[in-house]
């Protein structure tokens, strides 16, 4: 059981509104950048992924704690409704859009929710979101096994980040192939959403 991390300075508003930057990258000038979203019990996995991405792959990653996808979704739609009903007035901007407007790199979310929940805020983000979640039905002896089964543990956060960066031309495919080996990921593993 991981202890609840201390609330970072100035995070109260974000916690209540649904997201806040939990940890900034130690490599803000890196060529390859990423924004990693973690929720609840999966946040420590995302933190571990950030450390390895920075140390081993030279990927500058910020970690965001998403406290409520539902709140971010409601806020996004509330802003759209207000803008529709008030043409010609300054537009309301969703909170998640404000938070991520200057955040560089690929966006990867890992949670123990179904992927539809993080996908629900995608339209208000600056770039498409790569969501990892617990779609399907899993059995395992322990939580670590379940996270591996559902592909939401830190090796999959690393892999999803590197694969997205490869699609953007920021890392080469060989780096992604090596990560599969390094982190013991079987590319022929059954899809947990259909297993």
N, CA, C and O of each residue as an XYZ file, in Angstrom:
780
protein
N       0.850     -1.190      0.000
C       0.000      0.000      0.000
C       0.886      1.240      0.000
O       1.719      1.415      0.889
N       0.703      2.101     -1.001
C       1.488      3.332     -1.095
C       0.837      4.425     -0.266
O      -0.379      4.604     -0.327
N       1.637      5.169      0.516
C       1.059      6.271      1.272
C       0.621      7.381      0.321
O       1.195      7.553     -0.754
N      -0.383      8.116      0.722
C      -0.857      9.241     -0.082
C       0.227     10.309     -0.081
O       0.683     10.715      0.988
N       0.655     10.779     -1.271
C       1.703     11.806     -1.297
C       1.192     13.116     -0.705
O      -0.009     13.388     -0.705
N       2.126     13.920     -0.204
C       1.770     15.236      0.335
C       1.218     16.112     -0.780
O       1.618     15.989     -1.938
N       0.299     16.994     -0.420
C      -0.266     17.906     -1.412
C       0.794     18.943     -1.787
O       1.288     19.673     -0.928
N       1.143     19.003     -3.094
C       2.137     20.006     -3.515
C       1.621     21.430     -3.287
O       0.417     21.684     -3.308
N       2.553     22.334     -3.071
C       2.237     23.749     -2.894
C       1.413     24.251     -4.079
O       1.788     24.025     -5.230
N       0.313     24.919     -3.814
C      -0.498     25.520     -4.867
C      -1.368     24.538     -5.641
O      -1.905     24.893     -6.690
N      -1.521     23.307     -5.147
C      -2.260     22.284     -5.898
C      -3.742     22.227     -5.541
O      -4.505     21.534     -6.214
N      -4.164     22.936     -4.503
C      -5.537     22.788     -4.017
C      -6.591     23.030     -5.110
O      -7.526     22.242     -5.248
N      -6.445     24.104     -5.881
C      -7.431     24.416     -6.921
C      -7.502     23.272     -7.938
O      -8.590     22.829     -8.306
N      -6.350     22.805     -8.381
C      -6.317     21.724     -9.359
C      -6.912     20.436     -8.828
O      -7.602     19.722     -9.556
N      -6.652     20.132     -7.563
C      -7.219     18.925     -6.959
C      -8.739     18.991     -7.028
O      -9.394     18.011     -7.382
N      -9.288     20.132     -6.696
C     -10.749     20.299     -6.705
C     -11.308     20.341     -8.120
O     -12.413     19.855     -8.361
N     -10.564     20.914     -9.054
C     -11.062     21.040    -10.432
C     -10.795     19.803    -11.284
O     -11.385     19.653    -12.354
N      -9.903     18.907    -10.817
C      -9.726     17.643    -11.516
C      -8.332     17.289    -11.969
O      -8.084     16.126    -12.288
N      -7.385     18.251    -12.016
C      -6.024     17.916    -12.444
C      -5.041     18.957    -11.935
O      -5.356     20.144    -11.851
N      -3.839     18.488    -11.595
C      -2.763     19.421    -11.244
C      -1.425     18.774    -11.592
O      -1.300     17.550    -11.618
N      -0.426     19.621    -11.861
C       0.917     19.104    -12.156
C       1.509     18.606    -10.844
O       1.722     19.374     -9.906
N       1.767     17.314    -10.802
C       2.290     16.676     -9.592
C       3.807     16.804     -9.506
O       4.365     17.090     -8.447
N       4.467     16.583    -10.660
C       5.930     16.657    -10.707
C       6.370     17.154    -12.073
O       5.947     16.626    -13.101
N       7.220     18.170    -12.079
C       7.748     18.688    -13.339
C       8.953     17.871    -13.780
O       9.616     17.222    -12.971
N       9.219     17.918    -15.070
C      10.361     17.214    -15.631
C      11.669     17.799    -15.126
O      11.788     19.004    -14.906
N      12.652     16.915    -14.946
C      14.005     17.393    -14.643
C      14.773     17.666    -15.945
O      15.912     18.132    -15.922
N      14.116     17.363    -17.092
C      14.735     17.581    -18.410
C      13.822     18.453    -19.289
O      13.378     18.004    -20.346
N      13.540     19.692    -18.861
C      12.595     20.517    -19.626
C      13.063     20.872    -21.032
O      12.245     21.246    -21.872
N      14.371     20.762    -21.308
C      14.900     21.117    -22.627
C      15.110     19.891    -23.528
O      15.646     20.016    -24.629
N      14.688     18.708    -23.062
C      14.877     17.486    -23.852
C      14.151     17.597    -25.190
O      13.103     18.235    -25.285
N      14.719     16.967    -26.226
C      14.098     16.970    -27.561
C      12.761     16.228    -27.512
O      11.777     16.661    -28.113
N      12.740     15.107    -26.792
C      11.520     14.307    -26.663
C      10.843     14.664    -25.344
O      11.444     14.554    -24.275
N       9.578     15.096    -25.434
C       8.838     15.513    -24.237
C       7.535     14.744    -24.135
O       6.991     14.276    -25.135
N       7.037     14.618    -22.892
C       5.778     13.915    -22.648
C       5.077     14.507    -21.438
O       5.702     15.045    -20.524
N       3.756     14.388    -21.466
C       2.919     14.743    -20.334
C       2.227     13.453    -19.906
O       1.478     12.862    -20.683
N       2.475     13.019    -18.680
C       1.932     11.755    -18.187
C       0.847     12.030    -17.154
O       1.060     12.775    -16.198
N      -0.307     11.427    -17.354
C      -1.432     11.598    -16.428
C      -1.596     10.320    -15.618
O      -1.693      9.231    -16.184
N      -1.627     10.448    -14.308
C      -1.848      9.300    -13.437
C      -3.011      9.568    -12.516
O      -3.275     10.709    -12.139
N      -3.707      8.502    -12.156
C      -4.858      8.649    -11.264
C      -4.778      7.634    -10.129
O      -4.440      6.469    -10.337
N      -5.095      8.101     -8.931
C      -5.239      7.220     -7.775
C      -4.076      6.272     -7.574
O      -2.920      6.687     -7.494
N      -4.405      4.984     -7.493
C      -3.414      3.954     -7.190
C      -2.383      3.780     -8.301
O      -1.339      3.169     -8.071
N      -2.648      4.301     -9.498
C      -1.714      4.157    -10.615
C      -0.702      5.310    -10.647
O       0.289      5.227    -11.374
N      -0.926      6.369     -9.886
C       0.011      7.497     -9.881
C       1.454      7.069     -9.555
O       2.377      7.557    -10.208
N       1.691      6.178     -8.574
C       3.079      5.749     -8.333
C       3.710      5.050     -9.540
O       4.916      5.167     -9.756
N       2.912      4.326    -10.329
C       3.429      3.688    -11.546
C       3.860      4.757    -12.555
O       4.890      4.618    -13.214
N       3.069      5.815    -12.668
C       3.381      6.909    -13.592
C       4.636      7.644    -13.122
O       5.472      8.029    -13.940
N       4.771      7.840    -11.816
C       5.986      8.479    -11.283
C       7.223      7.652    -11.601
O       8.261      8.198    -11.975
N       7.112      6.334    -11.453
C       8.244      5.448    -11.751
C       8.571      5.500    -13.248
O       9.740      5.520    -13.633
N       7.534      5.523    -14.082
C       7.743      5.631    -15.528
C       8.478      6.930    -15.861
O       9.388      6.932    -16.690
N       8.087      8.033    -15.220
C       8.754      9.316    -15.459
C      10.248      9.211    -15.161
O      11.078      9.657    -15.954
N      10.581      8.623    -14.021
C      11.987      8.507    -13.629
C      12.782      7.715    -14.663
O      13.878      8.124    -15.046
N      12.240      6.591    -15.116
C      12.950      5.748    -16.081
C      13.020      6.423    -17.448
O      14.055      6.365    -18.112
N      11.929      7.063    -17.874
C      11.943      7.776    -19.153
C      13.035      8.845    -19.168
O      13.711      9.029    -20.180
N      13.206      9.547    -18.053
C      14.213     10.606    -17.991
C      15.626     10.036    -17.895
O      16.531     10.504    -18.586
N      15.823      9.015    -17.032
C      17.159      8.462    -16.808
C      17.666      7.635    -17.983
O      18.820      7.771    -18.388
N      16.811      6.780    -18.528
C      17.266      5.804    -19.531
C      16.995      6.213    -20.978
O      17.697      5.766    -21.886
N      15.978      7.063    -21.204
C      15.569      7.379    -22.576
C      15.697      8.857    -22.930
O      15.429      9.249    -24.066
N      16.110      9.686    -21.954
C      16.265     11.126    -22.182
C      14.963     11.787    -22.655
O      14.976     12.683    -23.498
N      13.853     11.326    -22.097
C      12.544     11.904    -22.389
C      12.153     12.780    -21.201
O      12.042     12.295    -20.075
N      11.947     14.058    -21.453
C      11.515     14.973    -20.397
C      10.013     14.835    -20.184
O       9.221     15.202    -21.051
N       9.628     14.308    -19.037
C       8.208     14.045    -18.774
C       7.724     14.771    -17.527
O       8.364     14.729    -16.476
N       6.585     15.435    -17.662
C       5.892     16.004    -16.506
C       4.829     15.000    -16.075
O       4.262     14.293    -16.908
N       4.562     14.940    -14.778
C       3.514     14.065    -14.257
C       2.365     14.919    -13.744
O       2.559     15.860    -12.973
N       1.165     14.569    -14.191
C      -0.065     15.235    -13.752
C      -0.908     14.239    -12.965
O      -1.070     13.089    -13.373
N      -1.435     14.686    -11.849
C      -2.367     13.852    -11.086
C      -3.783     14.253    -11.493
O      -4.196     15.398    -11.312
N      -4.514     13.290    -12.045
C      -5.902     13.555    -12.416
C      -6.775     13.052    -11.274
O      -6.881     11.849    -11.037
N      -7.392     13.987    -10.576
C      -8.223     13.633     -9.433
C      -9.667     13.367     -9.843
O     -10.400     12.695     -9.117
N     -10.092     13.894    -11.015
C     -11.459     13.656    -11.464
C     -11.621     13.920    -12.957
O     -11.713     15.068    -13.393
N     -11.655     12.824    -13.740
C     -11.962     12.984    -15.163
C     -13.392     13.491    -15.324
O     -13.683     14.253    -16.246
N     -14.283     13.070    -14.432
C     -15.686     13.495    -14.514
C     -15.820     15.002    -14.350
O     -16.602     15.641    -15.055
N     -15.055     15.569    -13.419
C     -15.105     17.019    -13.185
C     -14.559     17.761    -14.410
O     -15.122     18.776    -14.820
N     -13.474     17.262    -14.989
C     -12.892     17.897    -16.183
C     -13.865     17.818    -17.360
O     -13.981     18.764    -18.140
N     -14.555     16.701    -17.483
C     -15.551     16.495    -18.543
C     -16.725     17.466    -18.374
O     -17.153     18.110    -19.331
N     -17.236     17.559    -17.143
C     -18.347     18.489    -16.867
C     -17.942     19.928    -17.154
O     -18.711     20.688    -17.742
N     -16.732     20.302    -16.738
C     -16.240     21.661    -16.960
C     -16.104     21.949    -18.455
O     -16.471     23.034    -18.907
N     -15.583     20.994    -19.226
C     -15.438     21.175    -20.667
C     -16.777     21.430    -21.332
O     -16.907     22.332    -22.159
N     -17.764     20.640    -20.971
C     -19.090     20.828    -21.561
C     -19.769     22.105    -21.065
O     -20.494     22.757    -21.816
N     -19.534     22.460    -19.807
C     -20.098     23.703    -19.281
C     -19.542     24.909    -20.049
O     -20.273     25.851    -20.354
N     -18.245     24.867    -20.357
C     -17.629     25.953    -21.130
C     -18.219     26.008    -22.540
O     -18.532     27.087    -23.041
N     -18.369     24.850    -23.176
C     -18.944     24.822    -24.525
C     -20.373     25.368    -24.524
O     -20.767     26.105    -25.428
N     -21.143     24.997    -23.500
C     -22.536     25.482    -23.398
C     -22.552     26.995    -23.225
O     -23.307     27.690    -23.906
N     -21.725     27.508    -22.318
C     -21.673     28.947    -22.069
C     -21.300     29.677    -23.358
O     -21.917     30.684    -23.705
N     -20.292     29.172    -24.065
C     -19.842     29.821    -25.301
C     -20.941     29.821    -26.358
O     -21.091     30.796    -27.095
N     -21.712     28.735    -26.439
C     -22.810     28.645    -27.401
C     -23.897     29.677    -27.087
O     -24.478     30.278    -27.991
N     -24.162     29.872    -25.793
C     -25.243     30.769    -25.368
C     -24.815     32.235    -25.282
O     -25.655     33.111    -25.077
N     -23.526     32.507    -25.434
C     -23.019     33.881    -25.322
C     -22.124     34.234    -26.510
O     -20.940     34.520    -26.332
N     -22.683     34.215    -27.716
C     -21.859     34.534    -28.891
C     -21.338     35.969    -28.813
O     -22.022     36.877    -28.341
N     -20.126     36.139    -29.284
C     -19.544     37.480    -29.298
C     -18.882     37.880    -28.004
O     -18.195     38.901    -27.956
N     -19.071     37.097    -26.939
C     -18.405     37.399    -25.665
C     -17.119     36.576    -25.577
O     -16.983     35.564    -26.264
N     -16.178     37.004    -24.737
C     -14.949     36.216    -24.594
C     -15.290     34.772    -24.193
O     -16.081     34.536    -23.279
N     -14.689     33.838    -24.885
C     -15.004     32.430    -24.641
C     -14.475     31.949    -23.302
O     -13.415     32.376    -22.845
N     -15.233     31.048    -22.678
C     -14.744     30.341    -21.497
C     -13.863     29.197    -21.995
O     -14.202     28.524    -22.968
N     -12.739     28.980    -21.329
C     -11.788     27.938    -21.727
C     -11.792     26.851    -20.654
O     -11.615     27.150    -19.474
N     -11.993     25.592    -21.051
C     -11.994     24.513    -20.061
C     -10.702     24.507    -19.232
O      -9.623     24.828    -19.730
N     -10.842     24.140    -17.978
C      -9.708     24.135    -17.049
C      -8.564     23.267    -17.580
O      -7.404     23.677    -17.528
N      -8.880     22.078    -18.089
C      -7.819     21.179    -18.568
C      -7.094     21.787    -19.773
O      -5.897     21.561    -19.949
N      -7.795     22.542    -20.590
C      -7.181     23.223    -21.736
C      -6.203     24.284    -21.237
O      -5.098     24.419    -21.764
N      -6.619     25.034    -20.217
C      -5.745     26.054    -19.635
C      -4.474     25.416    -19.072
O      -3.375     25.933    -19.270
N      -4.629     24.292    -18.370
C      -3.480     23.626    -17.746
C      -2.466     23.129    -18.772
O      -1.258     23.218    -18.552
N      -2.964     22.601    -19.900
C      -2.093     21.923    -20.865
C      -1.703     22.784    -22.057
O      -0.991     22.312    -22.943
N      -2.157     24.053    -22.102
C      -1.951     24.852    -23.323
C      -0.489     25.008    -23.710
O      -0.177     25.070    -24.899
N       0.408     25.074    -22.747
C       1.828     25.250    -23.060
C       2.652     24.000    -22.772
O       3.882     24.048    -22.800
N       1.981     22.878    -22.495
C       2.693     21.645    -22.131
C       3.129     20.902    -23.390
O       2.287     20.496    -24.190
N       4.442     20.718    -23.572
C       4.935     20.095    -24.803
C       4.905     18.569    -24.763
O       4.918     17.952    -23.698
N       4.866     17.988    -25.949
C       5.060     16.548    -26.072
C       3.796     15.729    -26.143
O       2.683     16.253    -26.182
N       4.004     14.408    -26.159
C       2.891     13.462    -26.266
C       2.139     13.396    -24.940
O       2.687     13.713    -23.884
N       0.883     12.982    -25.012
C       0.032     12.891    -23.832
C      -0.326     11.427    -23.590
O      -0.874     10.762    -24.470
N      -0.012     10.928    -22.387
C      -0.286      9.532    -22.044
C      -0.964      9.496    -20.684
O      -0.472     10.077    -19.717
N      -2.116      8.798    -20.619
C      -2.854      8.670    -19.367
C      -2.896      7.214    -18.940
O      -3.166      6.336    -19.759
N      -2.632      6.947    -17.663
C      -2.746      5.599    -17.114
C      -3.622      5.665    -15.871
O      -3.405      6.490    -14.983
N      -4.612      4.783    -15.822
C      -5.489      4.732    -14.662
C      -6.042      3.328    -14.524
O      -5.889      2.501    -15.422
N      -6.686      3.061    -13.395
C      -7.367      1.777    -13.275
C      -8.850      1.931    -13.589
O      -9.688      1.194    -13.070
N      -9.159      2.900    -14.444
C     -10.506      3.069    -14.999
C     -10.506      2.535    -16.437
O      -9.443      2.275    -17.000
N     -11.684      2.373    -17.025
C     -11.741      2.022    -18.445
C     -11.213      3.206    -19.249
O     -11.285      4.349    -18.798
N     -10.683      2.931    -20.434
C     -10.057      3.969    -21.258
C     -11.028      5.079    -21.649
O     -10.608      6.202    -21.927
N     -12.321      4.770    -21.672
C     -13.316      5.781    -22.059
C     -13.278      6.991    -21.128
O     -13.596      8.102    -21.554
N     -12.897      6.799    -19.875
C     -12.893      7.930    -18.937
C     -11.812      8.955    -19.315
O     -12.148     10.124    -19.506
N     -10.527      8.573    -19.434
C      -9.567      9.582    -19.900
C      -9.860     10.060    -21.322
O      -9.641     11.228    -21.641
N     -10.356      9.156    -22.182
C     -10.707      9.570    -23.548
C     -11.785     10.656    -23.559
O     -11.893     11.407    -24.528
N     -12.579     10.745    -22.493
C     -13.697     11.701    -22.456
C     -13.241     13.157    -22.442
O     -14.043     14.045    -22.728
N     -11.972     13.430    -22.115
C     -11.481     14.826    -22.093
C     -10.592     15.141    -23.294
O     -10.075     16.252    -23.408
N     -10.415     14.177    -24.180
C      -9.488     14.314    -25.301
C      -9.743     15.572    -26.136
O      -8.794     16.231    -26.561
N     -10.994     15.905    -26.371
C     -11.319     17.039    -27.257
C     -10.841     18.385    -26.722
O     -10.737     19.345    -27.486
N     -10.549     18.474    -25.428
C     -10.102     19.742    -24.847
C      -8.593     19.774    -24.631
O      -8.074     20.697    -24.002
N      -7.888     18.770    -25.149
C      -6.432     18.708    -25.015
C      -5.770     19.202    -26.302
O      -6.385     19.168    -27.368
N      -4.516     19.662    -26.207
C      -3.862     20.224    -27.396
C      -3.491     19.182    -28.454
O      -3.322     19.517    -29.627
N      -3.364     17.921    -28.040
C      -3.014     16.823    -28.945
C      -3.761     15.574    -28.502
O      -4.254     15.522    -27.375
N      -3.856     14.557    -29.371
C      -4.584     13.342    -28.972
C      -3.966     12.665    -27.743
O      -2.749     12.660    -27.559
N      -4.831     12.105    -26.924
C      -4.429     11.420    -25.697
C      -4.264      9.930    -25.970
O      -5.098      9.319    -26.639
N      -3.187      9.349    -25.449
C      -2.952      7.904    -25.510
C      -3.365      7.340    -24.151
O      -2.673      7.546    -23.155
N      -4.494      6.628    -24.113
C      -5.053      6.175    -22.841
C      -4.741      4.707    -22.567
O      -4.890      3.851    -23.438
N      -4.307      4.436    -21.341
C      -4.141      3.078    -20.840
C      -5.165      2.903    -19.732
O      -5.274      3.750    -18.845
N      -5.922      1.803    -19.777
C      -6.952      1.597    -18.769
C      -7.295      0.137    -18.606
O      -6.725     -0.731    -19.267
N      -8.231     -0.122    -17.719
C      -8.537     -1.505    -17.345
C      -9.768     -2.038    -18.057
O     -10.700     -2.524    -17.417
N      -9.773     -1.947    -19.390
C     -10.866     -2.519    -20.168
C     -10.752     -4.044    -20.143
O      -9.654     -4.592    -20.241
N     -11.883     -4.718    -20.013
C     -11.880     -6.173    -20.005
C     -12.070     -6.717    -18.610
O     -12.419     -5.987    -17.682
N     -11.838     -8.001    -18.472
C     -12.031     -8.677    -17.200
C     -10.751     -9.411    -16.856
O     -10.311    -10.265    -17.626
N     -10.142     -9.106    -15.724
C      -8.853     -9.705    -15.382
C      -8.870    -10.479    -14.087
O      -9.592    -10.150    -13.146
N      -8.052    -11.521    -14.063
C      -7.854    -12.303    -12.841
C      -6.368    -12.323    -12.563
O      -5.558    -12.419    -13.486
N      -6.009    -12.233    -11.306
C      -4.597    -12.346    -10.968
C      -4.459    -12.594     -9.481
O      -5.414    -12.450     -8.718
N      -3.254    -12.969     -9.085
C      -2.975    -13.269     -7.677
C      -2.788    -11.995     -6.849
O      -3.023    -11.998     -5.640
N      -2.366    -10.909     -7.498
C      -2.070     -9.684     -6.750
C      -2.267     -8.451     -7.632
O      -2.504     -8.564     -8.835
N      -2.165     -7.278     -7.018
C      -2.381     -6.023     -7.749
C      -1.350     -5.808     -8.847
O      -1.687     -5.344     -9.937
N      -0.085     -6.145     -8.563
C       0.962     -5.969     -9.576
C       0.635     -6.805    -10.814
O       0.802     -6.345    -11.944
N       0.171     -8.032    -10.593
C      -0.203     -8.902    -11.711
C      -1.375     -8.347    -12.487
O      -1.412     -8.440    -13.714
N      -2.331     -7.773    -11.783
C      -3.503     -7.187    -12.437
C      -3.108     -5.969    -13.277
O      -3.599     -5.792    -14.392
N      -2.224     -5.138    -12.739
C      -1.766     -3.955    -13.490
C      -1.006     -4.366    -14.749
O      -1.139     -3.738    -15.799
N      -0.214     -5.422    -14.629
C       0.511     -5.921    -15.805
C      -0.485     -6.500    -16.811
O      -0.365     -6.260    -18.012
N      -1.463     -7.258    -16.327
C      -2.463     -7.849    -17.218
C      -3.189     -6.764    -18.017
O      -3.375     -6.888    -19.227
N      -3.592     -5.703    -17.323
C      -4.341     -4.620    -17.969
C      -3.447     -3.600    -18.671
O      -3.945     -2.668    -19.301
N      -2.135     -3.773    -18.564
C      -1.188     -2.908    -19.273
C      -1.252     -1.460    -18.792
O      -1.236     -0.527    -19.595
N      -1.325     -1.283    -17.464
C      -1.345      0.061    -16.873
C      -0.175      0.273    -15.906
O      -0.113      1.304    -15.237
N       0.751     -0.685    -15.824
C       1.898     -0.526    -14.926
C       2.994      0.288    -15.620
O       2.886      0.620    -16.800
N       4.044      0.599    -14.869
C       5.041      1.535    -15.403
C       5.696      1.080    -16.712
O       5.975      1.937    -17.551
N       5.964     -0.232    -16.945
C       6.550     -0.576    -18.251
C       5.647     -0.197    -19.427
O       6.139      0.221    -20.476
N       4.336     -0.341    -19.258
C       3.424      0.023    -20.346
C       3.299      1.534    -20.501
O       3.089      2.017    -21.614
N       3.423      2.292    -19.414
C       3.431      3.754    -19.519
C       4.664      4.177    -20.316
O       4.582      5.050    -21.180
N       5.797      3.559    -20.023
C       7.036      3.842    -20.774
C       6.844      3.491    -22.246
O       7.158      4.291    -23.127
N       6.324      2.283    -22.507
C       6.139      1.831    -23.883
C       5.175      2.741    -24.649
O       5.459      3.128    -25.783
N       4.031      3.084    -24.032
C       3.048      3.950    -24.701
C       3.664      5.311    -25.017
O       3.408      5.877    -26.080
N       4.471      5.836    -24.103
C       5.120      7.131    -24.308
C       6.116      7.058    -25.461
O       6.117      7.915    -26.345
N       6.960      6.033    -25.448
C       7.960      5.896    -26.510
C       7.308      5.642    -27.865
O       7.766      6.166    -28.880
N       6.236      4.837    -27.889
C       5.538      4.562    -29.152
C       4.923      5.850    -29.712
O       4.989      6.095    -30.917
N       4.330      6.667    -28.847
C       3.754      7.942    -29.293
C       4.856      8.874    -29.792
O       4.676      9.568    -30.793
N       5.992      8.894    -29.103
C       7.112      9.733    -29.536
C       7.678      9.243    -30.865
O       8.109     10.049    -31.689
N       7.681      7.930    -31.080
C       8.150      7.384    -32.360
C       7.217      7.807    -33.492
O       7.678      8.133    -34.586
N       5.909      7.803    -33.237
C       4.954      8.259    -34.258
C       5.195      9.719    -34.614
O       4.961     10.133    -35.749
N       5.663     10.498    -33.643
C       5.965     11.921    -33.870
C       7.387     12.149    -34.396
O       7.783     13.291    -34.627
N       8.145     11.083    -34.582
C       9.507     11.214    -35.087
C      10.514     11.720    -34.064
O      11.587     12.186    -34.448
N      10.204     11.645    -32.777
C      11.114     12.138    -31.734
C      12.047     11.044    -31.213
O      13.113     11.347    -30.677
N      11.656      9.777    -31.366
C      12.544      8.646    -31.074
C      12.392      7.661    -32.231
O      11.400      7.704    -32.958
N      13.369      6.776    -32.401
C      13.239      5.834    -33.505
C      12.566      4.532    -33.057
O      12.484      4.234    -31.865
N      12.094      3.777    -34.029
C      11.366      2.540    -33.748
C      12.231      1.548    -32.970
O      11.718      0.770    -32.165
N      13.542      1.579    -33.213
C      14.449      0.688    -32.489
C      14.410      0.911    -30.989
O      14.558     -0.034    -30.214
N      14.211      2.164    -30.572
C      14.101      2.480    -29.144
C      12.863      1.798    -28.555
O      12.906      1.274    -27.442
N      11.772      1.811    -29.303
C      10.532      1.182    -28.843
C      10.722     -0.340    -28.779
O      10.304     -0.980    -27.815
N      11.353     -0.911    -29.808
C      11.615     -2.355    -29.818
C      12.504     -2.761    -28.647
O      12.275     -3.793    -28.016
N      13.513     -1.950    -28.361
C      14.399     -2.242    -27.233
C      13.641     -2.153    -25.912
O      13.877     -2.954    -25.008
N      12.737     -1.190    -25.794
C      11.950     -1.045    -24.561
C      11.078     -2.278    -24.314
O      10.897     -2.696    -23.170
N      10.542     -2.854    -25.384
C       9.762     -4.095    -25.237
C      10.608     -5.168    -24.562
O      10.145     -5.852    -23.649
N      11.853     -5.309    -25.019
C      12.752     -6.327    -24.454
C      13.161     -5.960    -23.032
O      13.069     -6.778    -22.117
N      13.616     -4.716    -22.858
C      14.105     -4.267    -21.551
C      13.060     -4.459    -20.461
O      13.385     -4.855    -19.341
N      11.804     -4.175    -20.794
C      10.745     -4.216    -19.784
C       9.923     -5.494    -19.855
O       8.848     -5.592    -19.262
N      10.455     -6.488    -20.603
C       9.857     -7.826    -20.609
C       8.399     -7.832    -21.057
O       7.573     -8.534    -20.476
N       8.085     -7.058    -22.079
C       6.711     -6.981    -22.586
C       6.592     -7.884    -23.803
O       7.362     -7.766    -24.757
N       5.628     -8.779    -23.759
C       5.379     -9.711    -24.852
C       4.436     -9.054    -25.863
O       3.262     -8.835    -25.564
N       4.949     -8.736    -27.068
C       4.085     -8.058    -28.046
C       2.943     -8.939    -28.551
O       1.992     -8.438    -29.150
N       3.034    -10.248    -28.312
C       1.968    -11.166    -28.759
C       0.969    -11.485    -27.650
O       0.085    -12.324    -27.828
N       1.108    -10.823    -26.516
C       0.194    -11.012    -25.387
C      -1.239    -10.716    -25.831
O      -1.463     -9.820    -26.646
N      -2.206    -11.461    -25.303
C      -3.612    -11.228    -25.641
C      -4.037     -9.830    -25.214
O      -3.586     -9.313    -24.192
N      -4.911     -9.229    -26.010
C      -5.468     -7.924    -25.683
C      -6.388     -8.089    -24.465
O      -7.358     -8.842    -24.541
N      -6.109     -7.403    -23.340
C      -6.945     -7.594    -22.147
C      -8.401     -7.180    -22.360
O      -9.286     -7.653    -21.647
N      -8.655     -6.311    -23.323
C     -10.036     -5.881    -23.560
C     -10.874     -6.987    -24.203
O     -12.103     -6.946    -24.163
N     -10.197     -7.980    -24.796
C     -10.930     -9.070    -25.450
C     -10.577    -10.433    -24.882
O     -11.139    -11.446    -25.299
N      -9.640    -10.465    -23.922
C      -9.186    -11.759    -23.368
C     -10.251    -12.396    -22.488
O     -10.036    -13.480    -21.945
